[in-house]
Amino acid sequence: MIVQTEADRQAKLEERLQFETLLADLSSRFVNVPPDQVDREIAEAQSSICEYLGIDHSALWQASPDDPKELFITHLHRSRDLAPLPVCVRTCEPTTRVGRFG
């Protein structure tokens, strides 16, 4: 049987409050943002999410209008310690299996 202490419950409540505060902050950033500031807000949001989750990488990809199998990074947040990513990659056909699960 797992017994949860008051300190454990309080820590979980604090963590949930921090997460909900992050979501509220992210949502409010995009309300009435002028189009010329959307990219900056996305970059700041990626940074906040990475910091909260303790991760060092976040990328948003968009399919090429000319070839939907080509994906381009539109927004990237990365730790300076990581190697650079390719700007464009070609996706696999849905029926193609790669790696050890193929």
Secondary structure, 3 states (H helix, E strand, C coil): CCCCCHHHHHHHHHHHHHHHHHHHHHHHHCCCCCHHHHHHHHHHHHHHHHHHHCCCEEEEEEECCCCCCEEEEEEEEECCCCCCCCCEEECCCCCCCCHHHC
